Amino acid sequence: MSVSFPYRSEPYRSEPLESQLETYWCWYLEGKRMDEDEYYENAVACYENALSLRPDDYWAWYQRGHALAELGEFSDAIDSFDRALTIRPQDYWANYSLGYLLSEEEERFDEAILYFDRALAARPDDYWAWFRRGDALRYDRRYHDAITSYDQALAARPDDYWAWFRRGDALRHLQRYDAAIASYDNALDAEPDDFWAQYKRGDACRLSGRYHDAITSYEKVLDLEPENGAALYNLASCYSLWGRVDRALECLQDAIDRDPQYRKLAQRDPDFNATRTRTG
């Protein structure tokens, strides 16, 4: 769907100051309306018209950056947020948004962390800045620092699913499996039927040798997605390592029935040494 009139960037310098201000607000508010209706290209044009009247307006630069990000024009969005920060260097919103784009879209993690730190200087207890900072650190494989950030996020929202879940991921990378399991348990307290928290809990239990607990998690995963071949394969692995060879073979066959690749995978997986001994 398209709007019924065109949006172009046009100068309005010849208007009286009061009229320019009124026209600025018309363009800015129209840009906001276009944003809300998800007409992002039109929103960008509106904000540019507003900026032709007030070139140093923080909010027009910020909203332009937001609309460009929604269009996937991340480089231009970053430039817009940069311009906003030349006007208000300490502002939370532009620092947070810039950090988010640098982390999630550009993989420029060190820079992203710097902007999240600036956002946190403005809002020290902000959940989202701590959480996204943790994500940037985790992407950069700085897992200890990521856990510290997730802990700060959880201080703001103690029952938040995502912070517990990502904290579990960071702990799992550090092979701190018991702590990871505890984090996944907290995530599951928030969202009991979540597939990924239950699946990763199973992985952490399996890797720590807690095969009975791993089996419990994988069975819950299969209650949610009965056709999930990966969960069946890992369930077979646990039964094999636990010495339950007959059950391991049943689960492995179920996995192979869903995806034949699991046959070749099992042939070279040391977790299935017991089943190979049984089957010759």
Secondary structure by P-SEA (a helix, b strand, c coil): ccccbbbbbcccccccaaaaaaaaaaaaaaaaaaaaacaaaaaaaaaaaaaaaccccaaaaaaaaaaaaaacaaaaaaaaaaaaaaaccccaaaaaaaaaaacccccaaaaaaaaaaaaaaaccccaaaaaaaaaaaaaacaaaaaaaaaaaaaaaccccaaaaaaaaaaaaaacaaaaaaaaaaaaaaaccccaaaaaaaaaaaaaacaaaaaaaaaaaaaaaccccaaaaaaaaaaaaaacaaaaaaaaaaaaaaacaaaaaaaaacccaaaaaaaac
